[in-house]
Amino acid sequence: MRARVYVTLRNGVLDPQGEAVRHALGTLGFAGVQGVRQGKLIDLTLSATDPKAAEAEVAQMCEKLLANTVIEDYRIEVLAE
């Protein structure tokens, strides 16, 4: 079983990397880009066979390591192989 985790900064948290990308896009001629928010994509391969158990386990991983829950949100997708 596989799981995909999307980690993004919470709304209202300054995103200096996103701002740097937005600025660089502007200098490359993409002036229509008004904002960029950058995040992380994490793909996990799990031995779990139950999707609900897999999601619960990945949520624990996010809370303990994969996301800084003070400033980041996360979203989990459990994928069938």
mmCIF file of the N, C-alpha and C atoms, coordinates in Angstrom:
data_MODEL
# 
_entry.id   MODEL 
# 
loop_
_atom_site.group_PDB 
_atom_site.id 
_atom_site.type_symbol 
_atom_site.label_atom_id 
_atom_site.label_alt_id 
_atom_site.label_comp_id 
_atom_site.label_asym_id 
_atom_site.label_entity_id 
_atom_site.label_seq_id 
_atom_site.pdbx_PDB_ins_code 
_atom_site.Cartn_x 
_atom_site.Cartn_y 
_atom_site.Cartn_z 
_atom_site.occupancy 
_atom_site.B_iso_or_equiv 
_atom_site.pdbx_formal_charge 
_atom_site.auth_seq_id 
_atom_site.auth_comp_id 
_atom_site.auth_asym_id 
_atom_site.auth_atom_id 
_atom_site.pdbx_PDB_model_num 
ATOM 1   N N  . MET A 1 1  ? 0.857  -1.168 0.000   1.00 0.00 ? 1  MET A N  1 
ATOM 2   C CA . MET A 1 1  ? 0.000  0.000  0.000   1.00 0.00 ? 1  MET A CA 1 
ATOM 3   C C  . MET A 1 1  ? 0.902  1.230  0.000   1.00 0.00 ? 1  MET A C  1 
ATOM 4   N N  . ARG A 1 2  ? 0.441  2.267  -0.659  1.00 0.00 ? 2  ARG A N  1 
ATOM 5   C CA . ARG A 1 2  ? 1.199  3.515  -0.717  1.00 0.00 ? 2  ARG A CA 1 
ATOM 6   C C  . ARG A 1 2  ? 0.377  4.651  -0.128  1.00 0.00 ? 2  ARG A C  1 
ATOM 7   N N  . ALA A 1 3  ? 1.079  5.638  0.371   1.00 0.00 ? 3  ALA A N  1 
ATOM 8   C CA . ALA A 1 3  ? 0.425  6.847  0.878   1.00 0.00 ? 3  ALA A CA 1 
ATOM 9   C C  . ALA A 1 3  ? 1.196  8.047  0.356   1.00 0.00 ? 3  ALA A C  1 
ATOM 10  N N  . ARG A 1 4  ? 0.470  9.093  0.091   1.00 0.00 ? 4  ARG A N  1 
ATOM 11  C CA . ARG A 1 4  ? 1.059  10.350 -0.372  1.00 0.00 ? 4  ARG A CA 1 
ATOM 12  C C  . ARG A 1 4  ? 0.659  11.430 0.621   1.00 0.00 ? 4  ARG A C  1 
ATOM 13  N N  . VAL A 1 5  ? 1.650  12.193 1.061   1.00 0.00 ? 5  VAL A N  1 
ATOM 14  C CA . VAL A 1 5  ? 1.421  13.256 2.033   1.00 0.00 ? 5  VAL A CA 1 
ATOM 15  C C  . VAL A 1 5  ? 1.808  14.587 1.398   1.00 0.00 ? 5  VAL A C  1 
ATOM 16  N N  . TYR A 1 6  ? 0.895  15.535 1.447   1.00 0.00 ? 6  TYR A N  1 
ATOM 17  C CA . TYR A 1 6  ? 1.150  16.897 0.988   1.00 0.00 ? 6  TYR A CA 1 
ATOM 18  C C  . TYR A 1 6  ? 1.308  17.771 2.228   1.00 0.00 ? 6  TYR A C  1 
ATOM 19  N N  . VAL A 1 7  ? 2.458  18.425 2.351   1.00 0.00 ? 7  VAL A N  1 
ATOM 20  C CA . VAL A 1 7  ? 2.725  19.300 3.490   1.00 0.00 ? 7  VAL A CA 1 
ATOM 21  C C  . VAL A 1 7  ? 2.860  20.726 2.963   1.00 0.00 ? 7  VAL A C  1 
ATOM 22  N N  . THR A 1 8  ? 2.064  21.636 3.509   1.00 0.00 ? 8  THR A N  1 
ATOM 23  C CA . THR A 1 8  ? 2.098  23.035 3.075   1.00 0.00 ? 8  THR A CA 1 
ATOM 24  C C  . THR A 1 8  ? 2.109  23.949 4.294   1.00 0.00 ? 8  THR A C  1 
ATOM 25  N N  . LEU A 1 9  ? 2.653  25.134 4.096   1.00 0.00 ? 9  LEU A N  1 
ATOM 26  C CA . LEU A 1 9  ? 2.614  26.125 5.167   1.00 0.00 ? 9  LEU A CA 1 
ATOM 27  C C  . LEU A 1 9  ? 1.172  26.561 5.407   1.00 0.00 ? 9  LEU A C  1 
ATOM 28  N N  . ARG A 1 10 ? 0.847  26.799 6.644   1.00 0.00 ? 10 ARG A N  1 
ATOM 29  C CA . ARG A 1 10 ? -0.497 27.280 6.975   1.00 0.00 ? 10 ARG A CA 1 
ATOM 30  C C  . ARG A 1 10 ? -0.713 28.666 6.391   1.00 0.00 ? 10 ARG A C  1 
ATOM 31  N N  . ASN A 1 11 ? -1.973 28.984 6.118   1.00 0.00 ? 11 ASN A N  1 
ATOM 32  C CA . ASN A 1 11 ? -2.299 30.336 5.659   1.00 0.00 ? 11 ASN A CA 1 
ATOM 33  C C  . ASN A 1 11 ? -1.839 31.335 6.709   1.00 0.00 ? 11 ASN A C  1 
ATOM 34  N N  . GLY A 1 12 ? -1.259 32.417 6.243   1.00 0.00 ? 12 GLY A N  1 
ATOM 35  C CA . GLY A 1 12 ? -0.779 33.449 7.149   1.00 0.00 ? 12 GLY A CA 1 
ATOM 36  C C  . GLY A 1 12 ? 0.677  33.292 7.544   1.00 0.00 ? 12 GLY A C  1 
ATOM 37  N N  . VAL A 1 13 ? 1.277  32.129 7.254   1.00 0.00 ? 13 VAL A N  1 
ATOM 38  C CA . VAL A 1 13 ? 2.694  31.921 7.549   1.00 0.00 ? 13 VAL A CA 1 
ATOM 39  C C  . VAL A 1 13 ? 3.499  32.383 6.338   1.00 0.00 ? 13 VAL A C  1 
ATOM 40  N N  . LEU A 1 14 ? 4.481  33.230 6.578   1.00 0.00 ? 14 LEU A N  1 
ATOM 41  C CA . LEU A 1 14 ? 5.318  33.755 5.508   1.00 0.00 ? 14 LEU A CA 1 
ATOM 42  C C  . LEU A 1 14 ? 6.038  32.613 4.796   1.00 0.00 ? 14 LEU A C  1 
ATOM 43  N N  . ASP A 1 15 ? 6.047  32.647 3.460   1.00 0.00 ? 15 ASP A N  1 
ATOM 44  C CA . ASP A 1 15 ? 6.688  31.618 2.644   1.00 0.00 ? 15 ASP A CA 1 
ATOM 45  C C  . ASP A 1 15 ? 7.806  32.260 1.822   1.00 0.00 ? 15 ASP A C  1 
ATOM 46  N N  . PRO A 1 16 ? 9.018  32.401 2.385   1.00 0.00 ? 16 PRO A N  1 
ATOM 47  C CA . PRO A 1 16 ? 10.091 33.069 1.655   1.00 0.00 ? 16 PRO A CA 1 
ATOM 48  C C  . PRO A 1 16 ? 10.507 32.328 0.387   1.00 0.00 ? 16 PRO A C  1 
ATOM 49  N N  . GLN A 1 17 ? 10.456 30.997 0.391   1.00 0.00 ? 17 GLN A N  1 
ATOM 50  C CA . GLN A 1 17 ? 10.789 30.247 -0.823  1.00 0.00 ? 17 GLN A CA 1 
ATOM 51  C C  . GLN A 1 17 ? 9.767  30.516 -1.916  1.00 0.00 ? 17 GLN A C  1 
ATOM 52  N N  . GLY A 1 18 ? 8.512  30.506 -1.561  1.00 0.00 ? 18 GLY A N  1 
ATOM 53  C CA . GLY A 1 18 ? 7.465  30.801 -2.528  1.00 0.00 ? 18 GLY A CA 1 
ATOM 54  C C  . GLY A 1 18 ? 7.605  32.198 -3.098  1.00 0.00 ? 18 GLY A C  1 
ATOM 55  N N  . GLU A 1 19 ? 7.945  33.154 -2.239  1.00 0.00 ? 19 GLU A N  1 
ATOM 56  C CA . GLU A 1 19 ? 8.129  34.532 -2.700  1.00 0.00 ? 19 GLU A CA 1 
ATOM 57  C C  . GLU A 1 19 ? 9.331  34.638 -3.633  1.00 0.00 ? 19 GLU A C  1 
ATOM 58  N N  . ALA A 1 20 ? 10.406 33.912 -3.341  1.00 0.00 ? 20 ALA A N  1 
ATOM 59  C CA . ALA A 1 20 ? 11.585 33.919 -4.217  1.00 0.00 ? 20 ALA A CA 1 
ATOM 60  C C  . ALA A 1 20 ? 11.244 33.327 -5.582  1.00 0.00 ? 20 ALA A C  1 
ATOM 61  N N  . VAL A 1 21 ? 10.457 32.252 -5.598  1.00 0.00 ? 21 VAL A N  1 
ATOM 62  C CA . VAL A 1 21 ? 10.037 31.646 -6.865  1.00 0.00 ? 21 VAL A CA 1 
ATOM 63  C C  . VAL A 1 21 ? 9.154  32.616 -7.643  1.00 0.00 ? 21 VAL A C  1 
ATOM 64  N N  . ARG A 1 22 ? 8.215  33.278 -6.956  1.00 0.00 ? 22 ARG A N  1 
ATOM 65  C CA . ARG A 1 22 ? 7.347  34.240 -7.629  1.00 0.00 ? 22 ARG A CA 1 
ATOM 66  C C  . ARG A 1 22 ? 8.167  35.357 -8.263  1.00 0.00 ? 22 ARG A C  1 
ATOM 67  N N  . HIS A 1 23 ? 9.139  35.859 -7.528  1.00 0.00 ? 23 HIS A N  1 
ATOM 68  C CA . HIS A 1 23 ? 9.996  36.932 -8.047  1.00 0.00 ? 23 HIS A CA 1 
ATOM 69  C C  . HIS A 1 23 ? 10.792 36.440 -9.262  1.00 0.00 ? 23 HIS A C  1 
ATOM 70  N N  . ALA A 1 24 ? 11.368 35.242 -9.173  1.00 0.00 ? 24 ALA A N  1 
ATOM 71  C CA . ALA A 1 24 ? 12.150 34.694 -10.286 1.00 0.00 ? 24 ALA A CA 1 
ATOM 72  C C  . ALA A 1 24 ? 11.278 34.485 -11.519 1.00 0.00 ? 24 ALA A C  1 
ATOM 73  N N  . LEU A 1 25 ? 10.059 34.010 -11.320 1.00 0.00 ? 25 LEU A N  1 
ATOM 74  C CA . LEU A 1 25 ? 9.149  33.840 -12.458 1.00 0.00 ? 25 LEU A CA 1 
ATOM 75  C C  . LEU A 1 25 ? 8.865  35.180 -13.123 1.00 0.00 ? 25 LEU A C  1 
ATOM 76  N N  . GLY A 1 26 ? 8.708  36.221 -12.314 1.00 0.00 ? 26 GLY A N  1 
ATOM 77  C CA . GLY A 1 26 ? 8.481  37.558 -12.863 1.00 0.00 ? 26 GLY A CA 1 
ATOM 78  C C  . GLY A 1 26 ? 9.643  38.030 -13.716 1.00 0.00 ? 26 GLY A C  1 
ATOM 79  N N  . THR A 1 27 ? 10.863 37.771 -13.256 1.00 0.00 ? 27 THR A N  1 
ATOM 80  C CA . THR A 1 27 ? 12.031 38.195 -14.035 1.00 0.00 ? 27 THR A CA 1 
ATOM 81  C C  . THR A 1 27 ? 12.199 37.365 -15.301 1.00 0.00 ? 27 THR A C  1 
ATOM 82  N N  . LEU A 1 28 ? 11.602 36.186 -15.338 1.00 0.00 ? 28 LEU A N  1 
ATOM 83  C CA . LEU A 1 28 ? 11.644 35.348 -16.540 1.00 0.00 ? 28 LEU A CA 1 
ATOM 84  C C  . LEU A 1 28 ? 10.511 35.664 -17.508 1.00 0.00 ? 28 LEU A C  1 
ATOM 85  N N  . GLY A 1 29 ? 9.715  36.668 -17.187 1.00 0.00 ? 29 GLY A N  1 
ATOM 86  C CA . GLY A 1 29 ? 8.659  37.088 -18.091 1.00 0.00 ? 29 GLY A CA 1 
ATOM 87  C C  . GLY A 1 29 ? 7.273  36.580 -17.746 1.00 0.00 ? 29 GLY A C  1 
ATOM 88  N N  . PHE A 1 30 ? 7.134  35.881 -16.639 1.00 0.00 ? 30 PHE A N  1 
ATOM 89  C CA . PHE A 1 30 ? 5.824  35.376 -16.219 1.00 0.00 ? 30 PHE A CA 1 
ATOM 90  C C  . PHE A 1 30 ? 5.210  36.363 -15.223 1.00 0.00 ? 30 PHE A C  1 
ATOM 91  N N  . ALA A 1 31 ? 4.867  37.532 -15.721 1.00 0.00 ? 31 ALA A N  1 
ATOM 92  C CA . ALA A 1 31 ? 4.409  38.624 -14.863 1.00 0.00 ? 31 ALA A CA 1 
ATOM 93  C C  . ALA A 1 31 ? 3.020  38.380 -14.271 1.00 0.00 ? 31 ALA A C  1 
ATOM 94  N N  . GLY A 1 32 ? 2.266  37.461 -14.813 1.00 0.00 ? 32 GLY A N  1 
ATOM 95  C CA . GLY A 1 32 ? 0.908  37.218 -14.333 1.00 0.00 ? 32 GLY A CA 1 
ATOM 96  C C  . GLY A 1 32 ? 0.831  36.405 -13.054 1.00 0.00 ? 32 GLY A C  1 
ATOM 97  N N  . VAL A 1 33 ? 1.952  35.891 -12.562 1.00 0.00 ? 33 VAL A N  1 
ATOM 98  C CA . VAL A 1 33 ? 1.943  35.091 -11.329 1.00 0.00 ? 33 VAL A CA 1 
ATOM 99  C C  . VAL A 1 33 ? 1.878  36.044 -10.142 1.00 0.00 ? 33 VAL A C  1 
ATOM 100 N N  . GLN A 1 34 ? 0.791  35.966 -9.389  1.00 0.00 ? 34 GLN A N  1 
ATOM 101 C CA . GLN A 1 34 ? 0.586  36.882 -8.269  1.00 0.00 ? 34 GLN A CA 1 
ATOM 102 C C  . GLN A 1 34 ? 1.038  36.298 -6.937  1.00 0.00 ? 34 GLN A C  1 
ATOM 103 N N  . GLY A 1 35 ? 1.124  34.985 -6.845  1.00 0.00 ? 35 GLY A N  1 
ATOM 104 C CA . GLY A 1 35 ? 1.546  34.373 -5.589  1.00 0.00 ? 35 GLY A CA 1 
ATOM 105 C C  . GLY A 1 35 ? 1.978  32.941 -5.794  1.00 0.00 ? 35 GLY A C  1 
ATOM 106 N N  . VAL A 1 36 ? 2.924  32.502 -4.976  1.00 0.00 ? 36 VAL A N  1 
ATOM 107 C CA . VAL A 1 36 ? 3.405  31.120 -5.011  1.00 0.00 ? 36 VAL A CA 1 
ATOM 108 C C  . VAL A 1 36 ? 3.503  30.629 -3.575  1.00 0.00 ? 36 VAL A C  1 
ATOM 109 N N  . ARG A 1 37 ? 2.962  29.457 -3.311  1.00 0.00 ? 37 ARG A N  1 
ATOM 110 C CA . ARG A 1 37 ? 3.124  28.785 -2.023  1.00 0.00 ? 37 ARG A CA 1 
ATOM 111 C C  . ARG A 1 37 ? 3.832  27.473 -2.322  1.00 0.00 ? 37 ARG A C  1 
ATOM 112 N N  . GLN A 1 38 ? 4.926  27.230 -1.639  1.00 0.00 ? 38 GLN A N  1 
ATOM 113 C CA . GLN A 1 38 ? 5.714  26.031 -1.884  1.00 0.00 ? 38 GLN A CA 1 
ATOM 114 C C  . GLN A 1 38 ? 5.525  25.066 -0.733  1.00 0.00 ? 38 GLN A C  1 
ATOM 115 N N  . GLY A 1 39 ? 5.520  23.768 -1.045  1.00 0.00 ? 39 GLY A N  1 
ATOM 116 C CA . GLY A 1 39 ? 5.346  22.755 -0.014  1.00 0.00 ? 39 GLY A CA 1 
ATOM 117 C C  . GLY A 1 39 ? 6.170  21.526 -0.308  1.00 0.00 ? 39 GLY A C  1 
ATOM 118 N N  . LYS A 1 40 ? 5.821  20.427 0.360   1.00 0.00 ? 40 LYS A N  1 
ATOM 119 C CA . LYS A 1 40 ? 6.533  19.167 0.197   1.00 0.00 ? 40 LYS A CA 1 
ATOM 120 C C  . LYS A 1 40 ? 5.544  18.082 -0.201  1.00 0.00 ? 40 LYS A C  1 
ATOM 121 N N  . LEU A 1 41 ? 6.021  17.154 -1.008  1.00 0.00 ? 41 LEU A N  1 
ATOM 122 C CA . LEU A 1 41 ? 5.267  15.957 -1.375  1.00 0.00 ? 41 LEU A CA 1 
ATOM 123 C C  . LEU A 1 41 ? 6.078  14.769 -0.896  1.00 0.00 ? 41 LEU A C  1 
ATOM 124 N N  . ILE A 1 42 ? 5.477  13.906 -0.092  1.00 0.00 ? 42 ILE A N  1 
ATOM 125 C CA . ILE A 1 42 ? 6.170  12.747 0.461   1.00 0.00 ? 42 ILE A CA 1 
ATOM 126 C C  . ILE A 1 42 ? 5.397  11.497 0.058   1.00 0.00 ? 42 ILE A C  1 
ATOM 127 N N  . ASP A 1 43 ? 6.061  10.572 -0.647  1.00 0.00 ? 43 ASP A N  1 
ATOM 128 C CA . ASP A 1 43 ? 5.462  9.287  -1.020  1.00 0.00 ? 43 ASP A CA 1 
ATOM 129 C C  . ASP A 1 43 ? 6.010  8.212  -0.097  1.00 0.00 ? 43 ASP A C  1 
ATOM 130 N N  . LEU A 1 44 ? 5.112  7.421  0.478   1.00 0.00 ? 44 LEU A N  1 
ATOM 131 C CA . LEU A 1 44 ? 5.489  6.347  1.395   1.00 0.00 ? 44 LEU A CA 1 
ATOM 132 C C  . LEU A 1 44 ? 4.990  5.014  0.859   1.00 0.00 ? 44 LEU A C  1 
ATOM 133 N N  . THR A 1 45 ? 5.795  3.976  0.990   1.00 0.00 ? 45 THR A N  1 
ATOM 134 C CA . THR A 1 45 ? 5.371  2.612  0.700   1.00 0.00 ? 45 THR A CA 1 
ATOM 135 C C  . THR A 1 45 ? 5.225  1.910  2.041   1.00 0.00 ? 45 THR A C  1 
ATOM 136 N N  . LEU A 1 46 ? 4.039  1.365  2.288   1.00 0.00 ? 46 LEU A N  1 
ATOM 137 C CA . LEU A 1 46 ? 3.707  0.805  3.600   1.00 0.00 ? 46 LEU A CA 1 
ATOM 138 C C  . LEU A 1 46 ? 3.408  -0.685 3.504   1.00 0.00 ? 46 LEU A C  1 
ATOM 139 N N  . SER A 1 47 ? 3.623  -1.398 4.600   1.00 0.00 ? 47 SER A N  1 
ATOM 140 C CA . SER A 1 47 ? 3.274  -2.816 4.644   1.00 0.00 ? 47 SER A CA 1 
ATOM 141 C C  . SER A 1 47 ? 1.821  -3.033 5.065   1.00 0.00 ? 47 SER A C  1 
ATOM 142 N N  . ALA A 1 48 ? 1.149  -1.989 5.493   1.00 0.00 ? 48 ALA A N  1 
ATOM 143 C CA . ALA A 1 48 ? -0.248 -2.096 5.938   1.00 0.00 ? 48 ALA A CA 1 
ATOM 144 C C  . ALA A 1 48 ? -1.143 -2.569 4.797   1.00 0.00 ? 48 ALA A C  1 
ATOM 145 N N  . THR A 1 49 ? -2.203 -3.285 5.142   1.00 0.00 ? 49 THR A N  1 
ATOM 146 C CA . THR A 1 49 ? -3.167 -3.754 4.142   1.00 0.00 ? 49 THR A CA 1 
ATOM 147 C C  . THR A 1 49 ? -4.527 -3.084 4.299   1.00 0.00 ? 49 THR A C  1 
ATOM 148 N N  . ASP A 1 50 ? -4.781 -2.490 5.450   1.00 0.00 ? 50 ASP A N  1 
ATOM 149 C CA . ASP A 1 50 ? -6.051 -1.810 5.706   1.00 0.00 ? 50 ASP A CA 1 
ATOM 150 C C  . ASP A 1 50 ? -5.873 -0.309 5.477   1.00 0.00 ? 50 ASP A C  1 
ATOM 151 N N  . PRO A 1 51 ? -6.633 0.280  4.541   1.00 0.00 ? 51 PRO A N  1 
ATOM 152 C CA . PRO A 1 51 ? -6.461 1.711  4.243   1.00 0.00 ? 51 PRO A CA 1 
ATOM 153 C C  . PRO A 1 51 ? -6.665 2.627  5.450   1.00 0.00 ? 51 PRO A C  1 
ATOM 154 N N  . LYS A 1 52 ? -7.640 2.331  6.294   1.00 0.00 ? 52 LYS A N  1 
ATOM 155 C CA . LYS A 1 52 ? -7.888 3.189  7.460   1.00 0.00 ? 52 LYS A CA 1 
ATOM 156 C C  . LYS A 1 52 ? -6.729 3.109  8.453   1.00 0.00 ? 52 LYS A C  1 
ATOM 157 N N  . ALA A 1 53 ? -6.200 1.905  8.647   1.00 0.00 ? 53 ALA A N  1 
ATOM 158 C CA . ALA A 1 53 ? -5.050 1.744  9.542   1.00 0.00 ? 53 ALA A CA 1 
ATOM 159 C C  . ALA A 1 53 ? -3.826 2.444  8.965   1.00 0.00 ? 53 ALA A C  1 
ATOM 160 N N  . ALA A 1 54 ? -3.655 2.356  7.654   1.00 0.00 ? 54 ALA A N  1 
ATOM 161 C CA . ALA A 1 54 ? -2.528 3.020  6.993   1.00 0.00 ? 54 ALA A CA 1 
ATOM 162 C C  . ALA A 1 54 ? -2.630 4.529  7.170   1.00 0.00 ? 54 ALA A C  1 
ATOM 163 N N  . GLU A 1 55 ? -3.820 5.079  6.971   1.00 0.00 ? 55 GLU A N  1 
ATOM 164 C CA . GLU A 1 55 ? -4.003 6.524  7.121   1.00 0.00 ? 55 GLU A CA 1 
ATOM 165 C C  . GLU A 1 55 ? -3.725 6.970  8.552   1.00 0.00 ? 55 GLU A C  1 
ATOM 166 N N  . ALA A 1 56 ? -4.174 6.184  9.520   1.00 0.00 ? 56 ALA A N  1 
ATOM 167 C CA . ALA A 1 56 ? -3.935 6.525  10.922  1.00 0.00 ? 56 ALA A CA 1 
ATOM 168 C C  . ALA A 1 56 ? -2.442 6.491  11.243  1.00 0.00 ? 56 ALA A C  1 
ATOM 169 N N  . GLU A 1 57 ? -1.741 5.499  10.701  1.00 0.00 ? 57 GLU A N  1 
ATOM 170 C CA . GLU A 1 57 ? -0.303 5.395  10.939  1.00 0.00 ? 57 GLU A CA 1 
ATOM 171 C C  . GLU A 1 57 ? 0.445  6.571  10.306  1.00 0.00 ? 57 GLU A C  1 
ATOM 172 N N  . VAL A 1 58 ? 0.066  6.932  9.090   1.00 0.00 ? 58 VAL A N  1 
ATOM 173 C CA . VAL A 1 58 ? 0.713  8.054  8.411   1.00 0.00 ? 58 VAL A CA 1 
ATOM 174 C C  . VAL A 1 58 ? 0.409  9.364  9.143   1.00 0.00 ? 58 VAL A C  1 
ATOM 175 N N  . ALA A 1 59 ? -0.795 9.510  9.669   1.00 0.00 ? 59 ALA A N  1 
ATOM 176 C CA . ALA A 1 59 ? -1.128 10.710 10.445  1.00 0.00 ? 59 ALA A CA 1 
ATOM 177 C C  . ALA A 1 59 ? -0.208 10.830 11.658  1.00 0.00 ? 59 ALA A C  1 
ATOM 178 N N  . GLN A 1 60 ? 0.083  9.708  12.310  1.00 0.00 ? 60 GLN A N  1 
ATOM 179 C CA . GLN A 1 60 ? 1.018  9.730  13.440  1.00 0.00 ? 60 GLN A CA 1 
ATOM 180 C C  . GLN A 1 60 ? 2.410  10.141 12.979  1.00 0.00 ? 60 GLN A C  1 
ATOM 181 N N  . MET A 1 61 ? 2.826  9.643  11.810  1.00 0.00 ? 61 MET A N  1 
ATOM 182 C CA . MET A 1 61 ? 4.130  10.022 11.252  1.00 0.00 ? 61 MET A CA 1 
ATOM 183 C C  . MET A 1 61 ? 4.194  11.528 11.019  1.00 0.00 ? 61 MET A C  1 
ATOM 184 N N  . CYS A 1 62 ? 3.103  12.077 10.492  1.00 0.00 ? 62 CYS A N  1 
ATOM 185 C CA . CYS A 1 62 ? 3.054  13.518 10.227  1.00 0.00 ? 62 CYS A CA 1 
ATOM 186 C C  . CYS A 1 62 ? 3.132  14.314 11.516  1.00 0.00 ? 62 CYS A C  1 
ATOM 187 N N  . GLU A 1 63 ? 2.383  13.893 12.508  1.00 0.00 ? 63 GLU A N  1 
ATOM 188 C CA . GLU A 1 63 ? 2.359  14.606 13.782  1.00 0.00 ? 63 GLU A CA 1 
ATOM 189 C C  . GLU A 1 63 ? 3.713  14.555 14.487  1.00 0.00 ? 63 GLU A C  1 
ATOM 190 N N  . LYS A 1 64 ? 4.443  13.444 14.314  1.00 0.00 ? 64 LYS A N  1 
ATOM 191 C CA . LYS A 1 64 ? 5.704  13.265 15.028  1.00 0.00 ? 64 LYS A CA 1 
ATOM 192 C C  . LYS A 1 64 ? 6.932  13.724 14.255  1.00 0.00 ? 64 LYS A C  1 
ATOM 193 N N  . LEU A 1 65 ? 6.883  13.693 12.902  1.00 0.00 ? 65 LEU A N  1 
ATOM 194 C CA . LEU A 1 65 ? 8.104  13.965 12.154  1.00 0.00 ? 65 LEU A CA 1 
ATOM 195 C C  . LEU A 1 65 ? 7.909  14.701 10.833  1.00 0.00 ? 65 LEU A C  1 
ATOM 196 N N  . LEU A 1 66 ? 6.977  14.251 10.016  1.00 0.00 ? 66 LEU A N  1 
ATOM 197 C CA . LEU A 1 66 ? 6.920  14.716 8.633   1.00 0.00 ? 66 LEU A CA 1 
ATOM 198 C C  . LEU A 1 66 ? 6.453  16.159 8.478   1.00 0.00 ? 66 LEU A C  1 
ATOM 199 N N  . ALA A 1 67 ? 5.681  16.657 9.418   1.00 0.00 ? 67 ALA A N  1 
ATOM 200 C CA . ALA A 1 67 ? 5.177  18.033 9.337   1.00 0.00 ? 67 ALA A CA 1 
ATOM 201 C C  . ALA A 1 67 ? 5.446  18.754 10.649  1.00 0.00 ? 67 ALA A C  1 
ATOM 202 N N  . ASN A 1 68 ? 5.774  20.017 10.538  1.00 0.00 ? 68 ASN A N  1 
ATOM 203 C CA . ASN A 1 68 ? 5.873  20.879 11.716  1.00 0.00 ? 68 ASN A CA 1 
ATOM 204 C C  . ASN A 1 68 ? 4.480  21.462 11.916  1.00 0.00 ? 68 ASN A C  1 
ATOM 205 N N  . THR A 1 69 ? 3.695  20.831 12.764  1.00 0.00 ? 69 THR A N  1 
ATOM 206 C CA . THR A 1 69 ? 2.276  21.173 12.871  1.00 0.00 ? 69 THR A CA 1 
ATOM 207 C C  . THR A 1 69 ? 2.022  22.553 13.475  1.00 0.00 ? 69 THR A C  1 
ATOM 208 N N  . VAL A 1 70 ? 3.055  23.221 13.946  1.00 0.00 ? 70 VAL A N  1 
ATOM 209 C CA . VAL A 1 70 ? 2.896  24.588 14.426  1.00 0.00 ? 70 VAL A CA 1 
ATOM 210 C C  . VAL A 1 70 ? 2.675  25.527 13.244  1.00 0.00 ? 70 VAL A C  1 
ATOM 211 N N  . ILE A 1 71 ? 3.396  25.281 12.138  1.00 0.00 ? 71 ILE A N  1 
ATOM 212 C CA . ILE A 1 71 ? 3.321  26.189 10.986  1.00 0.00 ? 71 ILE A CA 1 
ATOM 213 C C  . ILE A 1 71 ? 2.882  25.501 9.696   1.00 0.00 ? 71 ILE A C  1 
ATOM 214 N N  . GLU A 1 72 ? 2.716  24.168 9.720   1.00 0.00 ? 72 GLU A N  1 
ATOM 215 C CA . GLU A 1 72 ? 2.372  23.442 8.500   1.00 0.00 ? 72 GLU A CA 1 
ATOM 216 C C  . GLU A 1 72 ? 1.094  22.628 8.671   1.00 0.00 ? 72 GLU A C  1 
ATOM 217 N N  . ASP A 1 73 ? 0.361  22.497 7.573   1.00 0.00 ? 73 ASP A N  1 
ATOM 218 C CA . ASP A 1 73 ? -0.780 21.591 7.481   1.00 0.00 ? 73 ASP A CA 1 
ATOM 219 C C  . ASP A 1 73 ? -0.366 20.418 6.607   1.00 0.00 ? 73 ASP A C  1 
ATOM 220 N N  . TYR A 1 74 ? -1.079 19.307 6.740   1.00 0.00 ? 74 TYR A N  1 
ATOM 221 C CA . TYR A 1 74 ? -0.796 18.168 5.876   1.00 0.00 ? 74 TYR A CA 1 
ATOM 222 C C  . TYR A 1 74 ? -2.097 17.520 5.428   1.00 0.00 ? 74 TYR A C  1 
ATOM 223 N N  . ARG A 1 75 ? -2.003 16.858 4.277   1.00 0.00 ? 75 ARG A N  1 
ATOM 224 C CA . ARG A 1 75 ? -3.140 16.123 3.727   1.00 0.00 ? 75 ARG A CA 1 
ATOM 225 C C  . ARG A 1 75 ? -2.621 14.762 3.284   1.00 0.00 ? 75 ARG A C  1 
ATOM 226 N N  . ILE A 1 76 ? -3.355 13.713 3.614   1.00 0.00 ? 76 ILE A N  1 
ATOM 227 C CA . ILE A 1 76 ? -2.934 12.338 3.332   1.00 0.00 ? 76 ILE A CA 1 
ATOM 228 C C  . ILE A 1 76 ? -3.848 11.728 2.287   1.00 0.00 ? 76 ILE A C  1 
ATOM 229 N N  . GLU A 1 77 ? -3.248 11.059 1.300   1.00 0.00 ? 77 GLU A N  1 
ATOM 230 C CA . GLU A 1 77 ? -3.984 10.241 0.337   1.00 0.00 ? 77 GLU A CA 1 
ATOM 231 C C  . GLU A 1 77 ? -3.444 8.825  0.436   1.00 0.00 ? 77 GLU A C  1 
ATOM 232 N N  . VAL A 1 78 ? -4.315 7.857  0.672   1.00 0.00 ? 78 VAL A N  1 
ATOM 233 C CA . VAL A 1 78 ? -3.910 6.454  0.653   1.00 0.00 ? 78 VAL A CA 1 
ATOM 234 C C  . VAL A 1 78 ? -4.205 5.931  -0.741  1.00 0.00 ? 78 VAL A C  1 
ATOM 235 N N  . LEU A 1 79 ? -3.185 5.343  -1.369  1.00 0.00 ? 79 LEU A N  1 
ATOM 236 C CA . LEU A 1 79 ? -3.284 4.906  -2.760  1.00 0.00 ? 79 LEU A CA 1 
ATOM 237 C C  . LEU A 1 79 ? -3.202 3.392  -2.849  1.00 0.00 ? 79 LEU A C  1 
ATOM 238 N N  . ALA A 1 80 ? -4.075 2.800  -3.647  1.00 0.00 ? 80 ALA A N  1 
ATOM 239 C CA . ALA A 1 80 ? -3.997 1.363  -3.897  1.00 0.00 ? 80 ALA A CA 1 
ATOM 240 C C  . ALA A 1 80 ? -2.873 1.112  -4.884  1.00 0.00 ? 80 ALA A C  1 
ATOM 241 N N  . GLU A 1 81 ? -2.172 0.005  -4.708  1.00 0.00 ? 81 GLU A N  1 
ATOM 242 C CA . GLU A 1 81 ? -1.069 -0.299 -5.633  1.00 0.00 ? 81 GLU A CA 1 
ATOM 243 C C  . GLU A 1 81 ? -1.548 -1.055 -6.828  1.00 0.00 ? 81 GLU A C  1 
# 
